[in-house]
Amino acid sequence: MKTFNTSDPSIFVWWKSVPDSNKREYLGIRFASSDDHIDYSKNIARDEKEEAIIDGKQLNALSSDEICSLLFSELLKPEWKWKIGGRESIKTDVYAICERLTK
């Protein structure tokens, strides 16, 4: 079963828990409408998780700048304890998404 949905514009963060730690390893940002979501039927992905960052209904009402601001504020908030390098990877990915949104 894939979490693929062509009509849902929601944005998810993809991560997995770091063993023996309360930190998360950042794996990427996914759009619900993309086909590269986690395939939960595969054993390799059982420890990986997706969590909605921006709901599709909310996303439709936002401008490109508001989407970018919301992505940064949600993904970089202190309660998300990222493994070393995670925050930098998030910033890089969000900048790339924002660049595409503003074109």
C-alpha positions in Angstrom: 0.0 0.0 0.0 1.5 3.3 -1.0 0.6 6.7 0.4 0.2 8.0 -3.1 -2.7 10.4 -3.7 -2.9 12.6 -6.8 -5.7 14.8 -5.5 -4.1 15.6 -2.1 -1.6 18.5 -2.1 -0.5 17.9 1.5 3.2 18.1 2.3 4.9 15.5 4.6 8.2 15.2 6.4 9.8 11.7 6.0 12.0 10.5 8.9 13.1 7.6 11.0 14.1 7.3 14.7 17.7 7.2 15.6 18.4 4.0 17.7 19.2 4.7 21.4 18.4 8.4 21.0 15.4 10.7 21.1 16.5 12.2 17.8 15.1 11.8 14.3 17.0 11.2 11.1 15.7 13.5 8.4 15.0 11.6 5.1 13.2 14.2 3.0 10.1 16.2 2.3 7.3 14.6 0.3 4.2 15.8 -1.4 1.2 13.5 -1.1 0.7 13.7 -4.9 4.3 12.4 -5.5 4.9 8.7 -6.2 8.0 8.4 -4.0 6.3 7.9 -0.7 7.1 5.1 1.6 5.8 1.8 0.6 4.7 0.4 3.9 4.4 -3.1 2.5 8.2 -3.3 2.2 10.1 -4.5 5.3 12.9 -2.0 4.8 10.5 0.9 5.5 8.9 -0.3 8.7 11.0 2.1 10.9 10.4 5.1 8.6 7.6 7.5 9.2 5.8 10.3 7.4 4.1 13.2 9.3 2.0 15.9 7.7 3.5 19.3 7.9 1.0 21.2 5.8 -2.5 19.8 5.3 -3.8 20.0 1.7 -6.8 22.2 2.5 -4.5 24.6 4.3 -2.0 24.5 1.5 -4.5 25.6 -1.1 -5.2 28.8 0.8 -1.6 29.9 1.2 0.7 31.9 -1.1 4.1 30.6 -2.1 5.8 32.8 0.5 3.4 31.6 3.2 4.1 28.0 2.3 7.9 28.6 2.5 7.6 30.3 5.9 5.3 27.6 7.3 7.7 24.8 6.1 10.6 26.5 7.8 8.8 27.2 11.0 7.3 23.7 11.3 10.4 21.7 10.4 12.9 23.7 12.4 10.9 24.1 15.6 12.9 23.0 18.7 10.7 20.0 19.6 11.9 18.3 16.4 15.2 16.9 17.6 17.1 16.2 14.4 20.3 14.1 14.1 23.4 16.2 13.2 23.1 17.5 9.7 19.3 17.2 9.6 18.5 20.9 10.0 21.0 21.8 7.2 19.4 19.2 4.9 15.9 20.5 5.7 17.0 24.1 4.9 18.4 22.9 1.6 15.3 21.0 0.6 12.9 23.8 1.7 14.9 26.4 -0.3 14.6 24.1 -3.4 10.9 23.7 -2.9 10.4 27.4 -2.4 12.5 28.2 -5.5 10.2 25.9 -7.6 7.0 27.5 -6.0 8.1 31.0 -6.9 8.9 30.3 -10.5 
